[in-house]
Amino acid sequence: MPRGSCICGDVSYRFSDEPYSKVVCHCLLCRKLTGSAFLTGYTLNDPEQASPGGSDNPAETKPSSTKGDFAWQSKSGSPLKVSTGLQETGLTMTFHGCGKCPSTLFKTCKEGFPGVLILLAGSVDEDDASLKYGTPEAELFVPHRMPWIREIEGAKQCNAFT
């Protein structure tokens, strides 16, 4: 079962199913989120929209979740840090990360992608995860791709989310 964690090790997660899609996103928000030229994400089913207690309020995210094919826990009992960002399409993305270190582990978007959790692939602990899950199937927001980054061979090229 694949596992991942934050920088400090307080928050860890696991998921049981292979991601149902693998994407690279070049949008400005993902670039700012990662501090890099793009984000690589694995899409999973989002148990209760990342609010383990069933609450619609992300500020009430509890220190563990064990439903669905994704589960996370905090060793210290700290809740996840939750923040939001406005994506250039007008959708509000919610970022979920460790409350003790700067790691962002996954993002959600209730209005645009209900039931979906986008796991930041760089947080997976397994070095061979990219080999195990294969090449991304799509590149999103390709007009924002840095000019020195080449197109991923065989990946669908999308101007936005589709």
DSSP file (Angstrom, degrees, kcal/mol; ACC not computed):
  #  RESIDUE AA STRUCTURE BP1 BP2  ACC     N-H-->O    O-->H-N    N-H-->O    O-->H-N    TCO  KAPPA ALPHA  PHI   PSI    X-CA   Y-CA   Z-CA
    1    1 A M              0   0    0      0, 0.0    15,-0.2     0, 0.0    16,-0.0   0.000 360.0 360.0 360.0 122.1    0.0    0.0    0.0
    2    2 A P        -     0   0    0      0, 0.0    13,-1.7     0, 0.0     2,-0.3  -0.279 360.0-168.5 -62.7 144.9    1.6    3.3   -1.1
    3    3 A R  E     +A   14   0A   0     11,-0.2   122,-2.4     9,-0.0   123,-0.7  -0.906  10.1 177.7-131.8 158.8    2.4    5.8    1.7
    4    4 A G  E     -AB  13 124A   0      9,-2.0     9,-2.4    -2,-0.3     2,-0.3  -0.935   2.8-174.9-151.3 174.0    3.5    9.4    1.9
    5    5 A S  E     -A   12   0A   0    118,-2.0     7,-0.2    -2,-0.3     2,-0.1  -0.975  27.4 -95.3-163.1 171.4    4.2   12.0    4.5
    6    6 A C        -     0   0    0      5,-2.0     3,-0.2    -2,-0.3    91,-0.0  -0.295  49.1 -94.5 -86.4 178.0    5.1   15.6    5.2
    7    7 A I  S    S+     0   0    0      1,-0.2    -1,-0.1    -2,-0.1   116,-0.0   0.915 124.2  42.0 -61.6 -45.6    8.6   17.0    5.6
    8    8 A C  S    S-     0   0    0      1,-0.1    -1,-0.2    95,-0.0     0, 0.0   0.635 107.0-123.6 -82.5 -12.8    8.6   16.8    9.4
    9    9 A G  S    S+     0   0    0     -3,-0.2    66,-0.2     2,-0.2    -2,-0.1   0.452  79.1 115.6  88.0   0.4    6.9   13.3    9.5
   10   10 A D  S    S+     0   0    0      1,-0.1    65,-2.7    64,-0.1     2,-0.5   0.925  73.3  48.1 -69.4 -42.9    4.0   14.4   11.7
   11   11 A V  E     + C   0  74A   0     63,-0.2    -5,-2.0    64,-0.1     2,-0.3  -0.856  69.0 170.0-102.8 129.4    1.3   13.7    9.0
   12   12 A S  E     -AC   5  73A   0     61,-2.3    61,-2.5    -2,-0.5     2,-0.3  -0.916   7.2-173.4-130.2 160.4    1.4   10.5    7.0
   13   13 A Y  E     -AC   4  72A   0     -9,-2.4    -9,-2.0    -2,-0.3     2,-0.3  -0.940   8.4-163.5-146.0 167.7   -1.1    9.0    4.6
   14   14 A R  E     -AC   3  71A   0     57,-2.4    57,-2.6    -2,-0.3     2,-0.3  -0.973   4.1-160.3-146.7 156.7   -1.7    5.8    2.6
   15   15 A F  E     - C   0  70A   0    -13,-1.7    55,-0.2    -2,-0.3    54,-0.1  -0.997   8.0-158.8-142.3 145.6   -3.9    4.9   -0.3
   16   16 A S        +     0   0    0     53,-1.9     2,-0.3    -2,-0.3    54,-0.1   0.750  69.6  61.2 -97.5 -26.6   -5.1    1.5   -1.4
   17   17 A D  S    S-     0   0    0     52,-0.5     3,-0.1     1,-0.1    52,-0.0  -0.732  87.7-103.4-105.6 151.7   -6.1    2.0   -5.0
   18   18 A E        -     0   0    0     -2,-0.3    -2,-0.1     1,-0.1    -1,-0.1  -0.467  53.7 -93.5 -64.0 140.2   -4.0    3.0   -8.0
   19   19 A P        -     0   0    0      0, 0.0    25,-0.2     0, 0.0    -1,-0.1  -0.261  27.5-137.7 -54.1 141.5   -4.7    6.7   -8.9
   20   20 A Y  S    S+     0   0    0     23,-1.9     2,-0.3     1,-0.2    24,-0.1   0.605  84.1  13.4 -84.7  -8.2   -7.3    6.9  -11.5
   21   21 A S  E     -E   43   0B   0     22,-0.7    22,-2.4     2,-0.0     2,-0.4  -0.969  61.0-152.8-156.2 155.8   -5.4    9.6  -13.4
   22   22 A K  E     +E   42   0B   0     -2,-0.3   115,-2.4    20,-0.2   116,-1.1  -0.996  26.9 173.4-127.5 124.4   -2.0   11.1  -13.3
   23   23 A V  E     -Ef  41 138B   0     18,-2.5    18,-2.8    -2,-0.4     2,-0.4  -0.903  29.6-145.6-132.7 157.2   -1.6   14.7  -14.5
   24   24 A V  E     -Ef  40 139B   0    114,-2.1   116,-3.1    -2,-0.3     2,-0.5  -0.993  22.3-159.2-116.2 129.9    0.9   17.5  -14.7
   25   25 A C  E     -Ef  39 140B   0     14,-2.9    14,-2.3    -2,-0.4   116,-0.2  -0.947  18.6-179.6-117.0 128.9   -0.5   21.0  -14.2
   26   26 A H        +     0   0    0    114,-2.3   115,-0.1    -2,-0.5    -1,-0.1   0.253  38.8 132.2-104.6   9.1    1.2   24.1  -15.4
   27   27 A C     >  -     0   0    0      1,-0.1     4,-2.1   113,-0.1     5,-0.2  -0.188  68.9-114.3 -64.1 158.4   -1.4   26.6  -14.1
   28   28 A L  H  > S+     0   0    0      1,-0.2     4,-2.2     2,-0.2     5,-0.2   0.863 114.4  54.0 -62.7 -37.3   -0.1   29.6  -12.2
   29   29 A L  H  > S+     0   0    0      2,-0.2     4,-2.6     1,-0.2    -1,-0.2   0.920 109.6  46.7 -65.6 -43.2   -1.8   28.5   -8.9
   30   30 A C  H  > S+     0   0    0      2,-0.2     4,-2.3     1,-0.2     6,-0.3   0.869 110.8  53.2 -66.8 -35.2   -0.1   25.0   -9.0
   31   31 A R  H  X>S+     0   0    0     -4,-2.1     4,-1.7     2,-0.2     5,-1.0   0.913 112.2  44.6 -64.8 -41.0    3.2   26.7   -9.8
   32   32 A K  H  <5S+     0   0    0     -4,-2.2    -2,-0.2     2,-0.2    -1,-0.2   0.896 111.7  53.8 -68.5 -39.4    2.9   28.9   -6.8
   33   33 A L  H  <5S+     0   0    0     -4,-2.6    -2,-0.2     1,-0.2    -1,-0.2   0.914 119.8  32.0 -59.9 -44.5    1.7   26.0   -4.6
   34   34 A T  H  <5S-     0   0    0     -4,-2.3    -1,-0.2     2,-0.2    -2,-0.2   0.675  96.7-132.4 -88.9 -18.2    4.8   23.9   -5.5
   35   35 A G  T  <5S+     0   0    0     -4,-1.7     2,-0.2     1,-0.3    -3,-0.2   0.782  77.8  93.7  67.9  25.3    7.3   26.7   -5.9
   36   36 A S  S   <S-     0   0    0     -5,-1.0    -1,-0.3    -6,-0.3    -2,-0.2  -0.693  96.0 -88.3-137.4-174.5    8.2   24.9   -9.1
   37   37 A A  S    S-     0   0    0     -2,-0.2   109,-0.3     1,-0.1     2,-0.3   0.655 101.7  -8.1 -78.5 -16.3    7.5   24.9  -12.8
   38   38 A F        -     0   0    0     -8,-0.2     2,-0.4    -7,-0.1   -12,-0.2  -0.979  63.8-115.7-167.4 168.4    4.5   22.5  -12.5
   39   39 A L  E     -E   25   0B   0    -14,-2.3   -14,-2.9    -2,-0.3     2,-0.6  -0.951  16.6-151.9-114.6 136.3    2.6   20.1  -10.2
   40   40 A T  E     -E   24   0B   0     -2,-0.4    81,-2.5   -16,-0.2    82,-0.4  -0.952  25.7-175.0-105.0 124.9    2.4   16.4  -10.7
   41   41 A G  E     -EG  23 120B   0    -18,-2.8   -18,-2.5    -2,-0.6     2,-0.5  -0.931  25.0-153.3-128.2 146.2   -0.8   15.0   -9.2
   42   42 A Y  E     -EG  22 119B   0     77,-2.4    77,-3.1    -2,-0.4     2,-0.4  -0.966  23.3-139.3-110.4 127.0   -2.4   11.7   -8.6
   43   43 A T  E     +EG  21 118B   0    -22,-2.4   -23,-1.9    -2,-0.5   -22,-0.7  -0.756  29.3 166.9 -93.0 133.0   -6.2   11.8   -8.5
   44   44 A L  E     - G   0 117B   0     73,-2.8    73,-2.6    -2,-0.4     2,-0.3  -0.846  45.4 -83.0-131.7 165.7   -8.0    9.6   -5.9
   45   45 A N  E     - G   0 116B   0     -2,-0.3    71,-0.2    71,-0.2    24,-0.2  -0.576  44.9-132.8 -68.7 136.7  -11.5    9.3   -4.4
   46   46 A D    >   -     0   0    0     69,-2.4     3,-1.4    -2,-0.3     2,-0.6  -0.831  12.4-138.2 -97.5 106.3  -11.9   11.9   -1.7
   47   47 A P  G >  S-     0   0    0      0, 0.0     3,-1.1     0, 0.0     4,-0.3  -0.509  84.2 -20.4 -66.5 114.2  -13.4   10.4    1.4
   48   48 A E  G >  S-     0   0    0     -2,-0.6     3,-1.9     1,-0.2     6,-0.2   0.827 116.4 -69.4  56.7  35.7  -16.0   13.0    2.6
   49   49 A Q  G <  S-     0   0    0     -3,-1.4    -1,-0.2     1,-0.3    61,-0.1   0.856  91.3 -60.1  53.6  39.7  -14.3   15.8    0.7
   50   50 A A  G <  S+     0   0    0     -3,-1.1    -1,-0.3     1,-0.1    -2,-0.2   0.649 114.7 113.0  63.9  18.3  -11.2   15.7    3.0
   51   51 A S    X   -     0   0    0     -3,-1.9     3,-3.0    -4,-0.3    -1,-0.1  -0.779  48.5-171.1-115.5  85.1  -13.4   16.5    6.1
   52   52 A P  T 3  S+     0   0    0      0, 0.0    14,-0.1     0, 0.0    -1,-0.1   0.731  80.6  57.0 -54.3 -29.2  -13.0   13.2    8.0
   53   53 A G  T 3  S-     0   0    0      7,-0.2     3,-0.1    -3,-0.1    -5,-0.1   0.487 118.3-108.4 -81.0  -0.4  -15.7   14.1   10.6
   54   54 A G  S <  S+     0   0    0     -3,-3.0     2,-0.2     1,-0.3     7,-0.1   0.453  73.9 139.9  89.0   0.8  -18.2   14.6    7.9
   55   55 A S        -     0   0    0      5,-0.1    -1,-0.3     2,-0.1    -2,-0.1  -0.483  53.2-144.7 -77.4 147.3  -18.2   18.4    8.3
   56   56 A D  S    S+     0   0    0     -2,-0.2    -1,-0.1    -3,-0.1     3,-0.1   0.553  80.5  92.5 -82.6  -8.8  -18.4   20.7    5.3
   57   57 A N    >   -     0   0    0      1,-0.2     3,-2.1     3,-0.1    -2,-0.1  -0.772  64.2-159.5 -90.2 110.6  -16.2   23.1    7.2
   58   58 A P  G >  S+     0   0    0      0, 0.0     3,-1.6     0, 0.0    -1,-0.2   0.750  89.2  68.5 -63.1 -21.1  -12.5   22.4    6.2
   59   59 A A  G 3  S+     0   0    0      1,-0.3    23,-0.0    -3,-0.1    -2,-0.0   0.697  93.8  59.8 -67.7 -17.1  -11.4   24.2    9.4
   60   60 A E  G <  S+     0   0    0     -3,-2.1    -1,-0.3    19,-0.0    -7,-0.2   0.217  71.7 141.6 -95.5  14.9  -12.9   21.3   11.3
   61   61 A T    <   -     0   0    0     -3,-1.6    19,-0.2    19,-0.2   -10,-0.1  -0.396  46.0-138.0 -59.7 124.5  -10.7   18.7    9.7
   62   62 A K        -     0   0    0      2,-0.2    18,-0.3    -2,-0.2    16,-0.1  -0.303  23.7 -97.2 -83.9 168.3   -9.9   16.2   12.4
   63   63 A P  S    S+     0   0    0      0, 0.0    11,-1.9     0, 0.0     2,-0.3   0.266 100.3  27.1 -77.2  16.0   -6.4   14.6   13.0
   64   64 A S  E     -D   73   0A   0      9,-0.2     2,-0.3    13,-0.1     9,-0.2  -0.962  53.9-170.3-165.2 157.1   -7.2   11.4   11.1
   65   65 A S  E     +D   72   0A   0      7,-2.6     7,-1.1    -2,-0.3   -12,-0.0  -0.972   9.6 169.8-147.9 134.4   -9.3    9.9    8.4
   66   66 A T        +     0   0    0     -2,-0.3     2,-0.3     5,-0.2     5,-0.1   0.138  43.3 109.0-133.5  22.0   -9.7    6.3    7.5
   67   67 A K  S >  S+     0   0    0      3,-0.2     3,-0.8   -20,-0.1    -2,-0.0  -0.678  70.5   2.0-100.2 156.1  -12.5    6.2    5.0
   68   68 A G  T 3  S-     0   0    0     -2,-0.3   -22,-0.1     1,-0.2   -52,-0.0  -0.250 112.2 -47.3  72.4-160.3  -12.3    5.4    1.3
   69   69 A D  T 3  S+     0   0    0    -24,-0.2   -53,-1.9   -54,-0.1   -52,-0.5   0.338 123.3  65.5 -94.6   7.9   -9.1    4.6   -0.5
   70   70 A F  E <   +C   15   0A   0     -3,-0.8     2,-0.4   -55,-0.2   -55,-0.2  -0.998  59.1 173.3-130.3 131.4   -7.1    7.4    1.1
   71   71 A A  E     -C   14   0A   0    -57,-2.6   -57,-2.4    -2,-0.4     2,-0.3  -1.000   3.7-178.5-139.4 139.0   -6.4    7.7    4.8
   72   72 A W  E     -CD  13  65A   0     -7,-1.1    -7,-2.6    -2,-0.4     2,-0.3  -0.922   1.3-175.2-132.5 160.2   -4.2   10.2    6.7
   73   73 A Q  E     -CD  12  64A   0    -61,-2.5   -61,-2.3    -2,-0.3     2,-0.5  -0.991  19.7-137.3-151.6 156.0   -3.2   10.7   10.4
   74   74 A S  E >   -C   11   0A   0    -11,-1.9     3,-0.6    -2,-0.3   -63,-0.2  -0.972   7.9-152.8-114.7 123.6   -1.3   13.1   12.5
   75   75 A K  T 3  S+     0   0    0    -65,-2.7    -1,-0.1    -2,-0.5   -64,-0.1   0.870 100.0  44.2 -60.7 -37.3    1.1   11.7   15.1
   76   76 A S  T 3  S-     0   0    0    -66,-0.2    -1,-0.2     2,-0.1   -65,-0.1   0.595 112.8-116.5 -85.2 -10.8    0.7   14.8   17.3
   77   77 A G    <   +     0   0    0     -3,-0.6    -2,-0.1     1,-0.3   -13,-0.1   0.513  63.6 150.5  84.9   4.8   -3.0   15.0   16.8
   78   78 A S        -     0   0    0    -15,-0.1    -1,-0.3     1,-0.1    21,-0.1  -0.438  47.1-118.5 -69.5 142.3   -2.7   18.3   15.0
   79   79 A P        -     0   0    0      0, 0.0    20,-0.3     0, 0.0   -17,-0.1  -0.359  38.2 -90.0 -72.5 162.1   -5.4   19.1   12.5
   80   80 A L        -     0   0    0    -18,-0.3     2,-0.4   -19,-0.2    18,-0.2  -0.434  39.0-114.5 -67.9 147.0   -4.4   19.6    8.9
   81   81 A K  E     -H   97   0B   0     16,-3.2    16,-2.4    -2,-0.1     2,-0.4  -0.724  36.7-163.0 -78.8 131.3   -3.5   23.2    7.8
   82   82 A V  E     +H   96   0B   0     -2,-0.4     2,-0.3    14,-0.2    14,-0.2  -0.976  18.0 158.4-123.7 130.3   -6.2   24.3    5.3
   83   83 A S  E     -H   95   0B   0     12,-1.9    12,-3.4    -2,-0.4     2,-0.3  -0.928  23.1-139.9-141.6 167.0   -5.8   27.2    2.9
   84   84 A T  E     -H   94   0B   0     -2,-0.3     2,-0.3    10,-0.2    10,-0.2  -0.890  10.3-170.3-129.9 159.6   -7.4   28.2   -0.4
   85   85 A G  E     -H   93   0B   0      8,-2.2     8,-3.1    -2,-0.3     2,-0.6  -0.991  26.6-120.3-147.5 144.8   -6.4   29.8   -3.6
   86   86 A L  E     -H   92   0B   0     -2,-0.3     6,-0.2     6,-0.2     2,-0.1  -0.773  28.2-143.7 -89.7 118.5   -8.4   31.1   -6.6
   87   87 A Q    >   -     0   0    0      4,-3.5     3,-2.8    -2,-0.6     4,-0.0  -0.476  26.3-109.1 -78.7 152.6   -7.6   29.3   -9.8
   88   88 A E  T 3  S+     0   0    0      1,-0.3    -1,-0.1     2,-0.1    -2,-0.0   0.666 118.4  61.4 -61.2 -16.8   -7.5   31.3  -13.0
   89   89 A T  T 3  S-     0   0    0      2,-0.1    -1,-0.3     1,-0.0     3,-0.1   0.537 123.6-103.3 -82.5  -6.7  -10.7   29.6  -14.2
   90   90 A G  S <  S+     0   0    0     -3,-2.8     2,-0.2     1,-0.4    -2,-0.1   0.328  80.1 131.8 100.5  -6.2  -12.5   31.0  -11.1
   91   91 A L        -     0   0    0     -5,-0.1    -4,-3.5     1,-0.0     2,-0.6  -0.555  55.7-129.5 -79.3 143.7  -12.6   27.8   -9.1
   92   92 A T  E     -H   86   0B   0     -6,-0.2     2,-0.4    -2,-0.2    19,-0.3  -0.850  21.4-157.3 -94.3 120.0  -11.5   27.9   -5.5
   93   93 A M  E     -H   85   0B   0     -8,-3.1    -8,-2.2    -2,-0.6     2,-0.5  -0.778   3.9-147.9 -95.0 139.6   -8.9   25.2   -4.7
   94   94 A T  E     -HI  84 108B   0     14,-3.1    14,-2.5    -2,-0.4     2,-0.4  -0.944  10.1-154.8-110.6 127.0   -8.5   24.0   -1.1
   95   95 A F  E     -HI  83 107B   0    -12,-3.4   -12,-1.9    -2,-0.5     2,-0.5  -0.837   5.0-162.7-104.7 137.5   -5.0   22.9    0.0
   96   96 A H  E     +HI  82 106B   0     10,-2.9     9,-2.6    -2,-0.4    10,-1.8  -0.978  24.9 140.9-124.1 126.1   -4.5   20.5    2.8
   97   97 A G  E     -HI  81 104B   0    -16,-2.4   -16,-3.2    -2,-0.5     7,-0.2  -0.875  52.0 -53.5-151.4-177.3   -1.1   20.1    4.6
   98   98 A C        -     0   0    0      5,-1.4   -18,-0.1    -2,-0.3   -91,-0.0  -0.374  34.4-146.3 -65.4 139.1    0.7   19.6    7.8
   99   99 A G  S    S+     0   0    0    -20,-0.3    -1,-0.1     1,-0.2   -19,-0.1   0.539  97.5  45.9 -81.2  -7.5   -0.1   22.0   10.6
  100  100 A K  S    S+     0   0    0    -22,-0.1    -1,-0.2     3,-0.1   -20,-0.0   0.638 117.2  28.2-110.8 -19.6    3.5   21.8   11.9
  101  101 A C  S    S-     0   0    0      2,-0.2    -1,-0.1     0, 0.0    -4,-0.0  -0.830  87.4 -99.0-135.9 174.2    5.6   22.2    8.7
  102  102 A P  S    S+     0   0    0      0, 0.0     2,-0.1     0, 0.0    -3,-0.0   0.407  73.9 128.4 -79.9   6.0    5.2   23.8    5.3
  103  103 A S        -     0   0    0     -6,-0.0    -5,-1.4     1,-0.0     2,-0.5  -0.398  42.8-160.1 -68.4 132.0    4.2   20.6    3.4
  104  104 A T  E     +I   97   0B   0     -7,-0.2    -7,-0.3    -2,-0.1     3,-0.1  -0.955  11.5 178.9-103.1 130.5    1.1   20.6    1.3
  105  105 A L  E     -     0   0B   0     -9,-2.6    15,-2.5    -2,-0.5     2,-0.3   0.793  56.6  -7.1-104.7 -36.1   -0.1   17.0    0.7
  106  106 A F  E     -IJ  96 119B   0    -10,-1.8   -10,-2.9    13,-0.2    -1,-0.3  -0.977  54.0-144.1-155.7 166.4   -3.2   17.2   -1.4
  107  107 A K  E     -IJ  95 118B   0     11,-2.1    11,-2.9    -2,-0.3     2,-0.3  -0.955  11.1-169.1-135.3 156.0   -5.8   19.6   -2.8
  108  108 A T  E     -IJ  94 117B   0    -14,-2.5   -14,-3.1    -2,-0.3     2,-0.2  -0.903  12.2-163.4-136.9 164.0   -9.5   19.5   -3.4
  109  109 A C     >  -     0   0    0      7,-0.5     4,-3.5     4,-0.5     3,-0.3  -0.680   4.3-174.0-151.8  91.8  -12.1   21.6   -5.2
  110  110 A K  T  4 S+     0   0    0      1,-0.2    -1,-0.1    -2,-0.2   -17,-0.1   0.881  85.3  46.9 -56.0 -43.0  -15.7   20.8   -4.2
  111  111 A E  T  4 S+     0   0    0    -19,-0.3    -1,-0.2     2,-0.2   -18,-0.1   0.831 126.0  26.4 -74.2 -30.9  -17.3   23.0   -6.8
  112  112 A G  T  4 S+     0   0    0     -3,-0.3    -2,-0.2   -20,-0.2    -1,-0.2   0.776 135.4  22.7-101.4 -31.2  -15.3   21.8   -9.8
  113  113 A F  S >< S-     0   0    0     -4,-3.5     3,-1.8     3,-0.1    -4,-0.5  -0.507  74.7-169.9-137.9  65.4  -14.2   18.3   -8.8
  114  114 A P  T 3  S+     0   0    0      0, 0.0    -4,-0.1     0, 0.0     3,-0.1  -0.321  76.1  14.4 -61.5 137.2  -16.6   16.9   -6.2
  115  115 A G  T 3  S+     0   0    0      1,-0.2   -69,-2.4   -70,-0.1     2,-0.4   0.521 102.8 115.7  80.1   5.5  -15.4   13.6   -4.7
  116  116 A V  E <   -G   45   0B   0     -3,-1.8    -7,-0.5   -71,-0.2     2,-0.4  -0.896  43.7-168.8-114.6 138.5  -11.9   14.0   -6.0
  117  117 A L  E     -GJ  44 108B   0    -73,-2.6   -73,-2.8    -2,-0.4     2,-0.7  -0.988  12.2-150.7-120.1 130.9   -8.7   14.5   -4.1
  118  118 A I  E     -GJ  43 107B   0    -11,-2.9   -11,-2.1    -2,-0.4     2,-0.4  -0.896  13.3-155.1-107.0 107.5   -5.5   15.5   -6.0
  119  119 A L  E     -GJ  42 106B   0    -77,-3.1   -77,-2.4    -2,-0.7     2,-0.7  -0.659  20.0-121.7 -83.1 129.4   -2.5   14.1   -4.2
  120  120 A L  E >   -G   41   0B   0    -15,-2.5     3,-2.4    -2,-0.4     4,-0.3  -0.627  20.6-147.4 -72.6 113.9    0.8   15.9   -4.7
  121  121 A A  G >  S+     0   0    0    -81,-2.5     3,-1.5    -2,-0.7    -1,-0.2   0.757  91.2  67.7 -59.3 -28.1    3.0   13.2   -6.2
  122  122 A G  G 3  S+     0   0    0    -82,-0.4    -1,-0.3     1,-0.3   -81,-0.1   0.641  91.8  62.5 -67.9 -12.9    6.1   14.6   -4.6
  123  123 A S  G <  S+     0   0    0     -3,-2.4  -118,-2.0   -18,-0.2    -1,-0.3   0.539  75.7 108.9 -89.5  -6.7    4.8   13.7   -1.1
  124  124 A V  B <   -B    4   0A   0     -3,-1.5  -120,-0.3    -4,-0.3     5,-0.1  -0.536  64.2-146.2 -70.6 132.9    4.7   10.0   -1.8
  125  125 A D  S    S+     0   0    0   -122,-2.4     2,-0.4    -2,-0.3  -121,-0.2   0.740  71.9  92.9 -74.0 -23.9    7.5    8.3    0.1
  126  126 A E    >   -     0   0    0   -123,-0.7     3,-1.4     1,-0.2     4,-0.2  -0.584  64.7-152.6 -77.1 124.7    8.2    5.6   -2.5
  127  127 A D  T 3  S+     0   0    0     -2,-0.4     3,-0.4     1,-0.3     4,-0.2   0.814  95.2  50.8 -63.2 -30.3   11.0    6.6   -4.8
  128  128 A D  T 3> S+     0   0    0      1,-0.2     4,-2.8     2,-0.1     3,-0.3   0.218  73.6 109.9 -96.0  16.2    9.6    4.4   -7.6
  129  129 A A  H <> S+     0   0    0     -3,-1.4     4,-2.8     1,-0.2     5,-0.3   0.896  78.4  52.5 -58.9 -40.5    6.0    5.7   -7.4
  130  130 A S  H  > S+     0   0    0     -3,-0.4     4,-1.0    -4,-0.2    -1,-0.2   0.855 112.7  45.2 -66.2 -32.5    6.4    7.5  -10.8
  131  131 A L  H  4 S+     0   0    0     -3,-0.3    -2,-0.2     2,-0.2    -1,-0.2   0.898 113.7  50.1 -72.9 -40.4    7.7    4.2  -12.3
  132  132 A K  H  < S+     0   0    0     -4,-2.8    -2,-0.2     1,-0.2    -3,-0.2   0.905 119.2  35.3 -64.3 -43.6    4.9    2.2  -10.7
  133  133 A Y  H  < S-     0   0    0     -4,-2.8    -1,-0.2     1,-0.2    -2,-0.2   0.575 106.6-137.6 -93.1  -9.7    2.1    4.5  -11.8
  134  134 A G     <  -     0   0    0     -4,-1.0    -1,-0.2    -5,-0.3    -2,-0.1  -0.139  38.9 -28.3  86.1 179.9    3.5    5.4  -15.2
  135  135 A T  S    S-     0   0    0      1,-0.1  -113,-0.1    -4,-0.1    -4,-0.0  -0.391  76.2 -90.9 -71.0 144.4    3.7    8.6  -17.2
  136  136 A P        -     0   0    0      0, 0.0  -113,-0.2     0, 0.0    -1,-0.1  -0.276  28.5-147.3 -54.6 141.7    1.1   11.3  -16.7
  137  137 A E  S    S+     0   0    0   -115,-2.4    19,-3.0     1,-0.2     2,-0.3   0.658  75.7  26.3 -86.6 -17.8   -1.8   10.9  -19.1
  138  138 A A  E     -fk  23 156B   0   -116,-1.1  -114,-2.1    17,-0.3     2,-0.5  -0.998  57.9-149.2-147.7 148.4   -2.5   14.6  -19.4
  139  139 A E  E     -fk  24 157B   0     17,-3.0    19,-2.7    -2,-0.3     3,-0.4  -0.986  25.6-153.6-113.5 126.4   -0.8   18.0  -19.2
  140  140 A L  E     +f   25   0B   0   -116,-3.1  -114,-2.3    -2,-0.5    21,-0.2  -0.744  68.5  11.5-103.2 148.4   -3.1   20.8  -18.0
  141  141 A F    >   +     0   0    0     19,-1.2     3,-2.1    -2,-0.3    18,-0.2   0.906  69.3 173.7  56.3  47.5   -2.8   24.5  -18.8
  142  142 A V  G >   +     0   0    0     16,-2.5     3,-1.7    -3,-0.4    17,-0.2   0.747  67.8  71.0 -61.0 -25.0   -0.2   23.9  -21.4
  143  143 A P  G 3  S+     0   0    0      0, 0.0    -1,-0.3     0, 0.0    16,-0.1   0.772 100.5  49.7 -61.4 -19.8   -0.1   27.6  -22.5
  144  144 A H  G <  S+     0   0    0     -3,-2.1    -2,-0.2    15,-0.1     2,-0.1   0.413  81.8 124.8 -95.4   1.1    1.5   28.3  -19.1
  145  145 A R  S <  S-     0   0    0     -3,-1.7  -107,-0.1    -4,-0.2     6,-0.0  -0.391  73.1-106.6 -62.7 133.9    4.2   25.5  -19.5
  146  146 A M    >   -     0   0    0   -109,-0.3     3,-1.9     1,-0.1    -1,-0.1  -0.344  28.3-119.9 -60.0 141.3    7.7   27.0  -19.2
  147  147 A P  T 3  S+     0   0    0      0, 0.0    -1,-0.1     0, 0.0    -2,-0.1   0.728 110.1  54.9 -62.6 -22.0    9.4   27.2  -22.6
  148  148 A W  T 3  S+     0   0    0      2,-0.1     2,-0.5     0, 0.0    -2,-0.1   0.521  88.7  92.0 -88.8  -4.1   12.2   24.9  -21.6
  149  149 A I  S <  S-     0   0    0     -3,-1.9     2,-0.2  -112,-0.1     3,-0.1  -0.796  72.9-138.1 -93.4 127.6    9.9   22.0  -20.5
  150  150 A R        -     0   0    0     -2,-0.5     2,-0.1     1,-0.1    -4,-0.1  -0.477  24.8 -95.7 -83.8 153.3    9.1   19.6  -23.2
  151  151 A E        -     0   0    0     -2,-0.2     2,-0.6     1,-0.1    -1,-0.1  -0.399  42.2-111.5 -61.5 139.3    5.7   18.1  -23.9
  152  152 A I    >   -     0   0    0      4,-0.1     3,-2.1    -2,-0.1    -1,-0.1  -0.677  38.0-115.1 -77.5 118.8    5.2   14.7  -22.3
  153  153 A E  T 3  S+     0   0    0     -2,-0.6     3,-0.1     1,-0.3    -1,-0.1  -0.310  95.6   8.4 -58.9 127.6    5.0   12.2  -25.1
  154  154 A G  T 3  S+     0   0    0      1,-0.3     2,-0.3    -2,-0.1    -1,-0.3   0.293  97.0 126.3  86.5  -9.4    1.6   10.5  -25.4
  155  155 A A    <   -     0   0    0     -3,-2.1   -17,-0.3     1,-0.1    -1,-0.3  -0.629  68.7-109.4 -84.4 139.3    0.0   12.8  -22.8
  156  156 A K  E     -k  138   0B   0    -19,-3.0   -17,-3.0    -2,-0.3     2,-0.6  -0.453  31.0-136.9 -62.4 134.4   -3.2   14.7  -23.7
  157  157 A Q  E     -k  139   0B   0    -19,-0.2     2,-0.4    -2,-0.1   -17,-0.2  -0.876  25.5-174.0-101.7 117.3   -2.4   18.4  -24.1
  158  158 A C        -     0   0    0    -19,-2.7   -16,-2.5    -2,-0.6   -17,-0.2  -0.914  28.3-152.8-118.7 136.1   -5.1   20.6  -22.5
  159  159 A N  S    S-     0   0    0     -2,-0.4     2,-0.1   -18,-0.2    -1,-0.1   0.750  90.1 -10.7 -74.6 -24.1   -5.4   24.4  -22.5
  160  160 A A  S    S-     0   0    0    -19,-0.1   -19,-1.2   -21,-0.1   -18,-0.2  -0.257 122.2 -37.8-139.6-130.2   -7.3   24.3  -19.2
  161  161 A F              0   0    0    -21,-0.2    -3,-0.0     1,-0.1   -21,-0.0   0.729 360.0 360.0 -79.1 -20.5   -8.7   21.3  -17.2
  162  162 A T              0   0    0     -5,-0.0    -1,-0.1   -24,-0.0    -5,-0.1   0.343 360.0 360.0-134.7 360.0   -9.8   19.5  -20.4
